[in-house]
């Protein structure tokens, strides 16, 4: 596993998201892992805004809707929040197969079960030394992240 990235601030987390937004292409899955409140939604929001080229893009949390779709330059991006799902069968009902034609951002990817893409980029976030800092572990996309 590559060395962790120390993200000292929200701005650093947003910069990582912008970098990933520039590297992502249709068919990609980005899996956002970590405990509640660690910044998965903030990273997803920054990714979507960077991909859209619009810092003011309205990005509601999909906690209650479970999925939000964004028609952005180069791909439709689906932002999934699977926290409230009971099982993998529920994921299929959310249009998972169709969403995979674009880019998917997935919070709580452990709920994907056997649907978890093998070629996904996993971004695992953990609290850092300060309230606003995070530690990110990235796994996957070795060819693109080098």
Secondary structure, DSSP 8 states (H G I E B T S, - for coil): ----EEE-SHHHHHHHHHHHHHH--TT-EEEEE-STTSSHHHHHHHHHHHHHT-TT-----TTTTSEEEEEETTEEEEEEE-TT--SHHHHHHTTHHHHTTSEEEEESGGGGGGGS-TT-EEEEEEE-SSTT-EEEEEES-HHHH-
